[in-house]
Amino acid sequence: MSDEQGQEWLRLKAEAVGRIASGWGGYRGQWKPLMDGTDPRIWQYLEGVRGDMEAHNLYELLAVLRFFDLLGKYDWSPLRVRHFFRFYEALRFSGTSGRQRYKLTPVQCFQFASIFGFSRPDGLRLTRTAYLFVPRKYGKTTSVASLAVYDLLFGDSNAQAYVGANSYNQAKICFDEIRGIMQDIDSSAGHFKVNREAIMYKGNGRSSFARCLSANPKTLDGLNASLVIMDEYAQARDTKTKGGAELKSVLTSSMGVRREPLTVIITTASDVLDGPFRHELDGVMRVLRGEAASDTMFASLFMPDYGDAEDDPATWAKVQPHLGVTVRPDFYEMEWDAAQLSADAMKAFRTKLLNVFAESEEQRWMSRAQAEKLMDAPGGSIDKVPGLGVCMGAFDLSVRDDMSAVAYLGFSQADGCFHAHIDYYLPREAVVRHPHHAMYDRWHEEGWLRYCDGDVIDDMMLLDDITEMGGRIDLCRMAYDRYKALDLVNMLSLRSPKGSIIPYSQTIGSFNLPVEMFEKLAFALNPRIRFDYNPITIWQLTNCVMVEDAMENRKPFKASPDRKIDGVICVLMCLGLAGRAS
């Protein structure tokens, strides 16, 4: 998203906030009695959005405004909504403690009420297509299974409910939940025949069935779908993908004779940026913005707003309405920590938990030839550089099984270049179980990597080394990750001038400026950043892949968990300090 698009996003949100705030008295007076008479949880959700609009994204606010607009245009059916709510809460779904009943949450009440509540002038249900774009762990696949059971029992006598996905295994997840519900309802199998891929009504006068699709769309003839559930549709890559857009097209085009057809798209974001769902999502957003008309469509979209920090718990709560309900309160924090391990892990966090689209292809930041080009000849040392001015330092520490690094960076007036030196450390006991143990042992024997005795990093060793280096260069300030290395920070603070040991945020936004600075220095025809030679530094530079957030800020991440980049991160923190000083 460009900055111009982002500013438009923020303008639209401010406008939506203003519309809700200014119109709330009228909405409340006109529609609260109707919603309370249907189910008080619907208004509870609406009131919750109005009460803290910053905690809800632009498209959630627009969906609320559209809901009120539709209430003014169409009849509302409290009986139909209450019937589905009672039905849903009578079902027993799979859970961690076996099959159990669940109460609908306020946001679910709003979603299902939006599907069932509005009626056309002829009395038929208005909503024909529903989009639930929510992050993983929301419970979307499980809860939407109820729609297929409802269609089997209360839909047309010859109802045909189909579950499809971008893969057969994904479709089976939802269908198996439907099977489990039906087996719980009809434990004696007296009314329904349930097998691996189909559920069929056995009674007289009714021929409804539900089916899980695994066949190529070209082999599906004679369909007459009444309900279509497409699960994880964002993973479909093109119209020729088995289980993708062509399957959806075949199913929805068979619904022509149905009086109340319903297509439900349930999905989380993916790494497929040019697939059919991404294009459909653009259209859905246009409808919510009022740029296109489609009253028969309902959409519930959960994602960050432009500019929301990806490591902010407020962002996590905004994108995951069931945080603390179906998702443990500390789940996002643990997954964010795990996302720091590699570019793949960060991509998974962003697509599956933040619900934003992210690239799948990795691009190495630097080739080995380019990394080697930045190295001084072996034997050189930063403290021997002529004209070296004040230096910045930074450290990135692991506790046990990872490499730690301490970097020093200074600028020389003599040659107009930045010069960097990095020391690397690893607990000796961690080497034995590491996949790179042979390489680490070789680097240790050659003097490039220092081992700490035991299975944890020796803070006193690093403290002594930093103090010793500070006696050889003019070390001005040192940066550190505020969530690590508390003991070393405290000890360094006792030996250093007040305010010289500085925490450095590890967010992507905090690294964007130093990344840009580094690229200008390192990729120039004649590079203006030089490193004291170390094969570990070459290796780590080639391990970096660049991750970009929605605001186009960039930060390097590991290509995989065991390919370390700690030294590179430290040099970027040094550049960040230097940028602040300038």
C-alpha positions as CSV (number, residue, x, y, z in Angstrom):
1,M,0.0,0.0,0.0
2,S,1.4,3.4,-1.0
3,D,1.5,6.3,1.4
4,E,-1.1,8.0,-0.7
5,Q,-3.4,5.0,-0.4
6,G,-2.7,4.8,3.3
7,Q,-3.6,8.4,3.8
8,E,-6.9,7.8,1.9
9,W,-7.5,4.8,4.3
10,L,-7.1,7.1,7.3
11,R,-9.3,9.8,5.8
12,L,-12.1,7.3,5.2
13,K,-11.8,5.9,8.7
14,A,-12.0,9.4,10.2
15,E,-15.1,10.0,8.1
16,A,-16.6,6.7,9.2
17,V,-15.9,7.6,12.9
18,G,-17.6,10.9,12.4
19,R,-20.6,9.4,10.8
20,I,-21.1,6.8,13.6
21,A,-20.5,9.4,16.3
22,S,-22.9,12.0,14.9
23,G,-25.6,9.5,13.9
24,W,-25.5,7.3,17.0
25,G,-28.4,9.0,18.8
26,G,-30.7,8.4,15.8
27,Y,-29.4,4.8,15.3
28,R,-30.0,4.0,18.9
29,G,-33.5,5.5,19.1
30,Q,-34.6,3.8,15.8
31,W,-32.9,0.4,15.9
32,K,-32.0,-0.6,19.4
33,P,-35.5,-1.8,20.4
34,L,-35.7,-3.9,17.2
35,M,-32.2,-5.5,17.9
36,D,-33.0,-6.0,21.6
37,G,-36.2,-7.7,20.5
38,T,-34.2,-10.0,18.3
39,D,-31.2,-10.7,20.5
40,P,-29.5,-8.1,22.8
41,R,-26.1,-9.4,21.8
42,I,-26.5,-7.8,18.3
43,W,-26.8,-4.3,19.8
44,Q,-24.0,-5.2,22.3
45,Y,-21.7,-5.7,19.4
46,L,-22.8,-2.5,17.7
47,E,-22.4,-0.5,21.0
48,G,-19.0,-2.1,21.5
49,V,-17.8,-0.8,18.1
50,R,-19.2,2.7,18.8
51,G,-17.7,2.8,22.3
52,D,-14.1,2.3,21.0
53,M,-13.9,3.0,17.3
54,E,-10.1,3.1,17.3
55,A,-10.1,-0.6,18.3
56,H,-12.0,-1.5,15.1
57,N,-10.7,-1.3,11.6
58,L,-12.1,0.9,8.8
59,Y,-14.0,-1.9,7.1
60,E,-15.6,-3.1,10.4
61,L,-16.9,0.5,10.9
62,L,-18.1,0.6,7.3
63,A,-20.0,-2.7,7.8
64,V,-21.7,-1.2,10.8
65,L,-22.8,1.8,8.8
66,R,-24.0,-0.4,6.0
67,F,-26.0,-2.5,8.5
68,F,-27.9,0.6,9.6
69,D,-28.4,1.6,5.9
70,L,-29.9,-1.8,5.1
71,L,-32.2,-1.6,8.1
72,G,-33.7,1.5,6.6
73,K,-34.2,-0.1,3.2
74,Y,-35.4,-3.7,4.0
75,D,-37.7,-5.6,6.3
76,W,-36.1,-7.2,9.3
77,S,-37.0,-10.8,10.4
78,P,-36.4,-11.3,14.2
79,L,-38.0,-14.7,14.1
80,R,-35.7,-16.1,11.5
81,V,-32.6,-14.7,13.3
82,R,-33.8,-16.1,16.7
83,H,-34.5,-19.5,15.1
84,F,-31.0,-19.8,13.8
85,F,-29.5,-18.6,17.1
86,R,-31.4,-21.2,19.1
87,F,-30.5,-23.9,16.5
88,Y,-26.8,-23.0,16.7
89,E,-26.6,-23.0,20.4
90,A,-28.3,-26.4,20.6
91,L,-25.6,-28.0,18.4
92,R,-22.5,-29.6,20.0
93,F,-19.2,-28.8,18.2
94,S,-15.9,-30.4,18.6
95,G,-13.6,-28.9,21.3
96,T,-10.6,-29.5,23.5
97,S,-12.8,-31.3,26.0
98,G,-14.9,-33.2,23.6
99,R,-18.2,-32.1,21.9
100,Q,-19.8,-29.2,23.6
101,R,-22.3,-26.4,23.1
102,Y,-21.2,-22.8,22.6
103,K,-23.0,-19.5,23.0
104,L,-22.7,-17.2,20.1
105,T,-20.4,-14.2,20.8
106,P,-21.7,-10.7,20.0
107,V,-19.6,-10.5,16.8
108,Q,-21.0,-13.8,15.7
109,C,-24.5,-12.7,16.4
110,F,-23.9,-9.6,14.2
111,Q,-22.5,-11.8,11.4
112,F,-25.3,-14.4,11.4
113,A,-28.0,-11.8,12.0
114,S,-26.7,-9.9,8.9
115,I,-27.0,-13.1,6.9
116,F,-30.5,-14.2,8.1
117,G,-32.2,-11.0,9.2
118,F,-32.8,-8.9,6.1
119,S,-35.7,-9.8,3.8
120,R,-36.5,-8.8,0.3
121,P,-40.0,-7.4,-0.5
122,D,-41.1,-10.9,-1.5
123,G,-40.1,-12.2,2.0
124,L,-37.1,-14.2,0.8
125,R,-33.7,-13.8,2.5
126,L,-31.8,-10.8,1.1
127,T,-28.2,-12.0,1.7
128,R,-27.0,-14.4,-1.0
129,T,-23.2,-14.1,-0.5
130,A,-21.2,-13.7,2.7
131,Y,-17.5,-13.0,3.2
132,L,-15.9,-13.8,6.5
133,F,-12.3,-12.6,6.2
134,V,-10.9,-13.3,9.7
135,P,-7.6,-14.5,11.1
136,R,-6.7,-18.1,12.1
137,K,-8.2,-19.4,15.4
138,Y,-11.3,-17.3,15.1
139,G,-13.3,-20.5,14.8
140,K,-14.8,-19.6,11.3
141,T,-14.6,-23.1,9.8
142,T,-16.2,-24.8,12.8
143,S,-19.0,-22.2,13.2
144,V,-19.8,-22.0,9.5
145,A,-20.4,-25.8,9.6
146,S,-23.6,-25.0,11.3
147,L,-24.9,-23.4,8.1
148,A,-24.7,-26.7,6.2
149,V,-26.5,-28.6,9.0
150,Y,-29.2,-25.9,9.0
151,D,-29.6,-26.2,5.3
152,L,-29.9,-30.0,5.6
153,L,-32.6,-29.7,8.2
154,F,-34.5,-26.6,7.4
155,G,-33.6,-25.7,3.8
156,D,-35.3,-26.8,0.6
157,S,-36.5,-30.4,0.8
158,N,-33.9,-31.2,-1.9
159,A,-31.2,-29.0,-0.4
160,Q,-27.6,-29.5,-1.7
161,A,-24.9,-28.1,0.6
162,Y,-21.3,-28.3,-0.8
163,V,-18.0,-27.7,1.0
164,G,-15.1,-26.9,-1.2
165,A,-11.6,-25.4,-0.7
166,N,-8.3,-25.0,-2.5
167,S,-7.4,-28.5,-1.4
168,Y,-9.4,-31.6,-0.5
169,N,-7.7,-31.8,3.0
170,Q,-8.8,-28.2,3.8
171,A,-12.4,-28.9,2.6
172,K,-12.4,-32.0,4.8
173,I,-11.8,-30.0,8.0
174,C,-15.1,-28.2,7.6
175,F,-16.9,-31.2,6.3
176,D,-15.7,-33.4,9.2
177,E,-17.2,-30.9,11.6
178,I,-20.5,-31.2,9.8
179,R,-20.3,-35.0,10.0
180,G,-19.5,-34.8,13.7
181,I,-22.5,-32.6,14.3
182,M,-24.8,-34.9,12.3
183,Q,-23.6,-38.0,14.1
184,D,-24.2,-36.3,17.4
185,I,-27.8,-35.3,16.4
186,D,-28.6,-38.7,14.8
187,S,-26.5,-41.1,16.9
188,S,-28.5,-44.1,15.8
189,A,-28.2,-43.2,12.1
190,G,-31.9,-43.5,11.8
191,H,-32.5,-40.4,9.7
192,F,-29.2,-39.7,7.9
193,K,-26.6,-41.8,6.2
194,V,-23.2,-40.4,6.9
195,N,-20.0,-41.4,5.1
196,R,-16.6,-40.0,4.4
197,E,-17.7,-37.5,1.8
198,A,-21.4,-37.2,1.9
199,I,-24.4,-36.9,4.3
200,M,-27.8,-37.9,3.0
201,Y,-31.3,-37.6,4.5
202,K,-33.0,-41.0,4.5
203,G,-36.6,-40.0,5.3
204,N,-39.6,-39.8,2.9
205,G,-40.4,-36.5,1.3
206,R,-36.9,-35.1,1.8
207,S,-33.8,-35.7,-0.2
208,S,-31.3,-33.1,1.1
209,F,-27.6,-33.9,1.3
210,A,-24.2,-32.3,2.1
211,R,-21.1,-33.2,0.2
212,C,-17.4,-32.6,0.5
213,L,-15.9,-32.0,-3.0
214,S,-12.6,-33.5,-4.1
215,A,-13.2,-33.9,-7.8
216,N,-11.9,-31.6,-10.6
217,P,-14.6,-29.0,-11.4
218,K,-14.8,-30.3,-15.0
219,T,-16.3,-33.6,-13.7
220,L,-19.0,-32.0,-11.7
221,D,-22.3,-32.2,-13.7
222,G,-25.9,-32.0,-12.6
223,L,-25.4,-29.8,-9.5
224,N,-28.2,-27.8,-8.0
225,A,-26.4,-26.2,-5.0
226,S,-28.4,-24.4,-2.3
227,L,-25.4,-23.7,-0.1
228,V,-21.8,-23.3,-1.0
229,I,-19.0,-23.0,1.6
230,M,-15.6,-22.1,0.2
231,D,-12.9,-22.5,2.9
232,E,-9.5,-20.7,2.7
233,Y,-10.3,-19.3,-0.7
234,A,-7.5,-16.8,-0.4
235,Q,-5.1,-19.7,-1.2
236,A,-6.5,-20.3,-4.7
237,R,-4.0,-19.2,-7.3
238,D,-5.9,-19.0,-10.5
239,T,-9.1,-20.1,-12.3
240,K,-7.5,-23.3,-13.4
241,T,-6.5,-24.4,-9.9
242,K,-8.3,-27.5,-8.7
243,G,-10.6,-26.5,-5.9
244,G,-10.1,-22.8,-6.6
245,A,-12.1,-20.2,-8.5
246,E,-13.3,-22.6,-11.2
247,L,-14.8,-24.9,-8.5
248,K,-16.5,-21.9,-7.0
249,S,-17.8,-20.8,-10.4
250,V,-19.2,-24.2,-11.1
251,L,-21.0,-24.4,-7.8
252,T,-22.5,-20.9,-7.7
253,S,-23.6,-21.1,-11.4
254,S,-25.7,-24.2,-10.4
255,M,-27.8,-22.2,-7.9
256,G,-30.1,-20.5,-10.4
257,V,-33.2,-22.4,-9.5
258,R,-32.9,-21.9,-5.8
259,R,-35.1,-19.4,-4.0
260,E,-32.7,-18.6,-1.2
261,P,-29.2,-19.7,-2.3
262,L,-26.2,-18.8,-0.1
263,T,-22.5,-18.7,-0.8
264,V,-20.2,-18.3,2.1
265,I,-16.5,-17.5,1.6
266,I,-14.5,-18.0,4.8
267,T,-10.8,-17.4,4.6
268,T,-7.7,-15.9,6.1
269,A,-5.1,-13.9,4.1
270,S,-2.3,-15.8,2.3
271,D,0.8,-15.3,0.3
272,V,-1.2,-15.4,-3.0
273,L,-1.2,-11.7,-4.0
274,D,-2.8,-12.1,-7.5
275,G,-5.3,-14.9,-6.8
276,P,-9.1,-14.7,-7.4
277,F,-9.9,-13.9,-3.8
278,R,-7.7,-10.8,-3.7
279,H,-9.5,-9.4,-6.6
280,E,-12.9,-10.3,-5.1
281,L,-11.8,-8.7,-1.8
282,D,-11.1,-5.4,-3.7
283,G,-14.7,-5.5,-5.0
284,V,-16.0,-6.2,-1.5
285,M,-14.1,-3.3,-0.1
286,R,-15.6,-1.0,-2.8
287,V,-19.1,-2.1,-1.8
288,L,-18.4,-1.3,1.9
289,R,-16.9,2.1,0.8
290,G,-20.1,2.8,-1.1
291,E,-18.3,2.9,-4.5
292,A,-20.3,-0.1,-5.8
293,A,-23.8,-1.5,-4.9
294,S,-24.6,-5.0,-3.8
295,D,-27.2,-5.3,-1.1
296,T,-27.2,-9.1,-1.3
297,M,-23.6,-9.3,-0.1
298,F,-22.5,-9.3,3.5
299,A,-18.9,-8.9,4.5
300,S,-17.0,-9.0,7.8
301,L,-13.4,-8.1,7.3
302,F,-10.9,-8.1,10.2
303,M,-7.4,-6.6,9.5
304,P,-5.1,-3.8,10.8
305,D,-5.7,-0.2,9.9
306,Y,-3.0,1.6,7.9
307,G,-0.1,2.4,10.2
308,D,-1.0,-0.1,12.9
309,A,2.2,-1.6,14.5
310,E,2.4,-5.3,14.0
311,D,3.8,-5.9,17.5
312,D,1.2,-3.9,19.3
313,P,-1.4,-5.9,21.4
314,A,-4.0,-3.3,20.4
315,T,-3.5,-4.3,16.8
316,W,-3.8,-8.0,17.7
317,A,-7.1,-7.3,19.5
318,K,-8.3,-5.3,16.5
319,V,-7.7,-8.1,14.0
320,Q,-8.8,-11.0,16.3
321,P,-12.2,-10.3,17.8
322,H,-12.1,-13.6,19.6
323,L,-8.9,-12.9,21.5
324,G,-9.5,-14.2,25.0
325,V,-12.5,-16.3,23.7
326,T,-11.3,-18.9,21.2
327,V,-7.7,-17.6,21.4
328,R,-5.7,-17.6,24.6
329,P,-4.7,-14.0,25.6
330,D,-1.0,-14.8,25.4
331,F,-1.2,-16.6,22.1
332,Y,-0.3,-13.6,19.9
333,E,2.6,-12.6,22.1
334,M,4.1,-16.1,21.9
335,E,3.6,-16.3,18.1
336,W,5.1,-12.8,17.7
337,D,8.2,-14.0,19.5
338,A,8.3,-17.1,17.3
339,A,8.0,-14.9,14.2
340,Q,11.4,-13.3,14.9
341,L,13.1,-16.6,14.0
342,S,12.9,-16.3,10.2
343,A,11.3,-14.6,7.3
344,D,9.0,-17.6,6.8
345,A,7.8,-17.4,10.4
346,M,7.2,-13.7,10.1
347,K,5.2,-14.2,6.9
348,A,3.1,-16.9,8.6
349,F,2.4,-14.5,11.5
350,R,1.4,-11.7,9.2
351,T,-0.8,-13.8,6.9
352,K,-2.5,-16.1,9.4
353,L,-2.7,-14.0,12.5
354,L,-2.6,-10.3,11.3
355,N,-4.7,-11.3,8.3
356,V,-2.7,-9.3,5.8
357,F,-1.4,-10.5,2.4
358,A,2.4,-11.1,2.3
359,E,4.8,-12.3,-0.4
360,S,5.9,-15.9,-0.3
361,E,8.9,-15.6,-2.5
362,E,12.1,-14.8,-0.6
363,Q,14.7,-12.5,-2.0
364,R,18.1,-12.7,-0.4
365,W,19.3,-9.2,0.5
366,M,22.9,-9.7,-0.5
367,S,24.9,-12.2,-2.6
368,R,28.0,-13.8,-1.2
369,A,30.1,-11.8,-3.8
370,Q,28.6,-8.6,-2.6
371,A,29.2,-9.5,1.1
372,E,32.8,-10.4,0.4
373,K,33.2,-7.1,-1.4
374,L,32.6,-5.3,1.9
375,M,35.3,-7.1,3.8
376,D,38.7,-5.6,4.6
377,A,41.7,-7.9,4.2
378,P,42.2,-10.4,7.1
379,G,44.2,-9.0,10.0
380,G,42.7,-5.5,9.8
381,S,41.1,-4.0,12.9
382,I,38.7,-1.1,13.5
383,D,41.0,0.5,16.1
384,K,43.7,0.8,13.5
385,V,41.6,2.8,11.0
386,P,43.1,6.3,10.4
387,G,40.8,9.2,11.3
388,L,38.2,7.1,13.0
389,G,35.8,9.3,15.0
390,V,33.4,8.4,17.8
391,C,31.9,4.9,17.5
392,M,28.5,3.4,18.2
393,G,28.0,-0.1,19.6
394,A,25.2,-2.6,19.8
395,F,24.6,-6.1,21.1
396,D,22.0,-8.8,20.4
397,L,22.2,-11.6,23.0
398,S,20.8,-15.0,23.1
399,V,20.5,-16.9,26.4
400,R,21.3,-20.4,25.4
401,D,21.1,-22.0,22.0
402,D,21.7,-19.1,19.6
403,M,24.6,-17.0,18.6
404,S,25.1,-13.6,20.3
405,A,26.9,-10.6,18.7
406,V,28.4,-7.3,19.7
407,A,29.1,-4.8,16.9
408,Y,31.0,-1.5,16.8
409,L,30.7,1.1,14.0
410,G,32.6,4.4,13.4
411,F,33.1,6.9,10.5
412,S,36.5,7.8,9.2
413,Q,37.1,11.3,7.9
414,A,40.3,9.9,6.2
415,D,38.5,7.7,3.6
416,G,34.9,8.8,4.0
417,C,33.7,5.3,5.0
418,F,32.0,3.7,7.9
419,H,34.0,0.8,9.5
420,A,32.4,-2.0,11.4
421,H,33.7,-4.8,13.7
422,I,31.6,-7.7,15.0
423,D,32.4,-10.2,17.8
424,Y,30.4,-13.4,18.0
425,Y,29.7,-15.7,21.0
426,L,28.1,-19.0,21.5
427,P,27.6,-21.3,24.6
428,R,29.9,-24.3,24.3
429,E,27.2,-26.8,25.3
430,A,24.8,-25.4,22.6
431,V,27.3,-26.3,19.8
432,V,27.0,-30.0,20.4
433,R,23.2,-30.1,19.5
434,H,23.4,-27.4,16.7
435,P,23.0,-28.4,13.1
436,H,26.0,-26.2,12.2
437,H,28.3,-27.6,14.9
438,A,31.1,-28.6,12.5
439,M,31.1,-25.1,10.9
440,Y,31.0,-23.4,14.4
441,D,33.9,-25.6,15.6
442,R,35.9,-24.6,12.6
443,W,35.2,-20.9,13.1
444,H,36.1,-21.3,16.8
445,E,39.4,-23.0,16.0
446,E,40.2,-20.2,13.6
447,G,39.4,-17.5,16.1
448,W,36.3,-16.0,14.6
449,L,33.8,-17.3,17.1
450,R,34.2,-17.3,20.9
451,Y,32.8,-20.1,23.1
452,C,31.4,-19.4,26.5
453,D,31.8,-22.3,29.0
454,G,28.5,-24.0,30.0
455,D,25.1,-23.7,28.2
456,V,24.4,-20.0,28.6
457,I,26.0,-16.8,27.4
458,D,28.7,-15.5,29.8
459,D,27.7,-11.9,30.5
460,M,31.1,-11.2,32.3
461,M,33.0,-12.3,29.2
462,L,31.1,-9.9,27.0
463,L,31.3,-7.1,29.6
464,D,35.1,-7.5,29.7
465,D,35.4,-7.5,25.9
466,I,33.2,-4.4,25.5
467,T,35.2,-2.6,28.2
468,E,38.5,-3.6,26.5
469,M,37.2,-2.5,23.0
470,G,36.1,0.8,24.7
471,G,39.7,1.4,25.6
472,R,40.8,1.1,22.0
473,I,38.1,3.2,20.3
474,D,36.0,6.2,21.3
475,L,32.8,4.3,22.1
476,C,30.1,6.8,22.6
477,R,26.8,4.9,22.9
478,M,25.5,1.3,22.8
479,A,22.1,0.0,21.7
480,Y,20.4,-3.1,22.9
481,D,17.1,-5.0,22.6
482,R,15.1,-4.0,25.6
483,Y,13.6,-7.4,26.0
484,K,17.0,-9.1,26.4
485,A,20.3,-8.8,28.2
486,L,19.1,-7.1,31.4
487,D,22.0,-8.3,33.4
488,L,24.6,-7.1,30.9
489,V,22.8,-3.8,30.5
490,N,22.9,-3.2,34.3
491,M,26.6,-4.0,34.5
492,L,27.5,-1.8,31.5
493,S,25.4,1.0,32.9
494,L,27.6,1.0,36.1
495,R,30.8,1.4,33.9
496,S,29.4,3.9,31.4
497,P,28.2,7.5,31.4
498,K,24.6,8.0,32.1
499,G,22.3,7.7,29.1
500,S,24.9,6.0,26.9
501,I,23.3,2.5,27.1
502,I,20.1,2.9,25.0
503,P,17.3,0.5,24.3
504,Y,16.5,0.0,20.6
505,S,13.1,-1.0,19.4
506,Q,13.0,-4.2,17.3
507,T,10.0,-3.2,15.2
508,I,10.2,-3.1,11.4
509,G,9.6,0.6,11.5
510,S,12.6,1.2,13.7
511,F,14.9,-0.5,11.2
512,N,13.7,1.2,8.0
513,L,16.0,4.2,8.1
514,P,19.2,2.2,9.0
515,V,18.3,-0.3,6.2
516,E,18.1,2.5,3.7
517,M,21.4,4.0,5.0
518,F,23.1,0.6,4.8
519,E,21.9,0.0,1.3
520,K,23.2,3.3,0.1
521,L,26.6,2.6,1.7
522,A,26.9,-1.1,0.8
523,F,25.5,-1.2,-2.8
524,A,27.3,1.9,-4.0
525,L,29.8,1.4,-6.9
526,N,32.5,2.0,-4.4
527,P,31.1,0.7,-1.1
528,R,31.3,3.2,1.8
529,I,30.9,0.7,4.6
530,R,33.8,-1.8,5.5
531,F,33.9,-4.7,7.8
532,D,36.8,-6.2,9.7
533,Y,37.1,-9.6,7.9
534,N,35.1,-12.4,9.5
535,P,33.6,-15.3,7.6
536,I,30.7,-15.3,10.0
537,T,29.8,-11.8,8.9
538,I,29.8,-12.9,5.3
539,W,27.6,-15.8,6.1
540,Q,25.1,-13.7,8.1
541,L,24.9,-11.0,5.4
542,T,23.9,-13.7,2.9
543,N,21.3,-15.1,5.4
544,C,19.2,-12.0,5.3
545,V,15.8,-11.7,3.6
546,M,13.9,-8.5,3.6
547,V,10.4,-8.2,5.1
548,E,8.2,-5.2,4.4
549,D,5.2,-4.1,6.4
550,A,2.1,-2.3,5.2
551,M,3.8,1.1,5.4
552,E,6.7,-0.2,3.3
553,N,9.1,-0.2,6.2
554,R,11.7,-2.9,5.9
555,K,13.8,-5.1,8.1
556,P,16.0,-8.1,7.5
557,F,14.9,-11.5,8.9
558,K,16.5,-14.9,8.8
559,A,16.0,-17.0,5.7
560,S,15.4,-19.9,8.1
561,P,15.7,-20.3,11.9
562,D,19.2,-21.7,11.9
563,R,20.7,-19.1,9.5
564,K,21.8,-16.4,11.9
565,I,21.8,-12.6,11.3
566,D,22.5,-11.2,14.8
567,G,25.7,-9.4,13.7
568,V,23.8,-7.6,10.8
569,I,21.0,-6.5,13.2
570,C,23.7,-5.1,15.5
571,V,25.3,-3.1,12.7
572,L,21.9,-1.7,11.7
573,M,21.2,-0.7,15.3
574,C,24.6,1.1,15.3
575,L,23.6,2.9,12.1
576,G,20.3,3.8,13.7
577,L,22.1,5.4,16.7
578,A,24.4,7.2,14.2
579,G,21.4,8.6,12.4
580,R,19.9,9.9,15.6
581,A,23.2,11.6,16.5
582,S,23.3,13.3,13.2
